Amino acid sequence: MDYYRVSADELHTDVVGDVGLACGFYTEEFQRKGGTPERVRARFSNAWQRDASGWHLLTYHRDAQPFDSAGRYLPAAVP
């Protein structure tokens, strides 16, 4: 990679007892070596659970738009 940056666009969190939730959107900006600069807006969601040893990740989901018909991300050049 020539560079890789992430910036949070929107973040929502909540904790109920020993379960924590987070979801939102972020933007990744990167350029693969020899490639075209790309910008991706991704959405994510996480669920965490706390026990005596601390917080543990239960689930993690992330996807980016746009997708092709097979569900693969379509790279787009930065304008």
C-alpha positions in Angstrom: 0.0 0.0 0.0 1.1 3.5 -0.7 -1.3 4.8 2.0 -4.3 3.7 4.0 -6.5 6.1 6.1 -9.7 5.6 8.0 -12.1 8.3 9.3 -15.2 7.7 11.4 -18.3 9.3 9.7 -21.1 8.2 12.1 -21.0 6.2 15.3 -23.8 4.8 17.5 -23.2 2.9 20.7 -25.2 1.5 23.6 -24.5 -0.7 26.6 -27.1 -2.8 28.4 -25.7 -4.7 31.4 -22.8 -6.7 30.1 -23.5 -6.3 26.4 -22.2 -3.5 24.3 -23.3 -2.5 20.7 -21.6 -0.2 18.2 -22.6 0.5 14.6 -22.1 3.2 12.1 -20.2 4.3 8.9 -16.6 5.1 8.2 -14.6 6.1 5.1 -11.4 4.3 4.0 -9.0 6.1 1.7 -6.1 4.0 0.2 -3.9 3.4 -2.7 -2.5 0.0 -3.6 1.1 0.2 -4.9 0.9 1.1 -8.6 -2.9 1.4 -8.4 -5.5 4.2 -8.5 -6.5 6.0 -5.3 -9.7 4.6 -3.9 -12.3 5.8 -1.4 -14.8 3.4 0.2 -17.7 4.2 2.5 -18.3 1.2 4.8 -20.9 0.3 7.4 -20.2 -1.8 10.4 -21.7 -3.3 13.5 -20.1 -4.9 16.6 -21.4 -6.7 19.6 -19.4 -7.1 22.8 -19.9 -9.0 26.0 -18.2 -8.3 29.4 -17.2 -11.0 31.8 -14.8 -11.2 34.8 -11.7 -11.0 32.4 -13.0 -8.0 30.4 -14.8 -7.2 27.1 -14.9 -9.8 24.4 -16.0 -9.4 20.8 -19.1 -11.5 19.9 -19.8 -10.4 16.4 -18.2 -8.1 13.8 -19.8 -7.1 10.5 -18.5 -4.8 7.8 -19.4 -4.1 4.2 -18.8 -1.5 1.6 -20.8 0.0 -1.2 -21.2 -0.3 -4.1 -21.3 -4.0 -4.9 -21.5 -5.9 -8.2 -24.2 -8.6 -8.8 -21.9 -11.3 -7.1 -21.6 -9.1 -4.0 -18.1 -8.0 -4.7 -16.9 -4.4 -4.0 -16.5 -2.2 -7.1 -13.4 -0.1 -6.8 -13.9 3.6 -7.8 -11.2 6.2 -8.5 -11.1 9.2 -6.3 -12.5 12.2 -8.3 
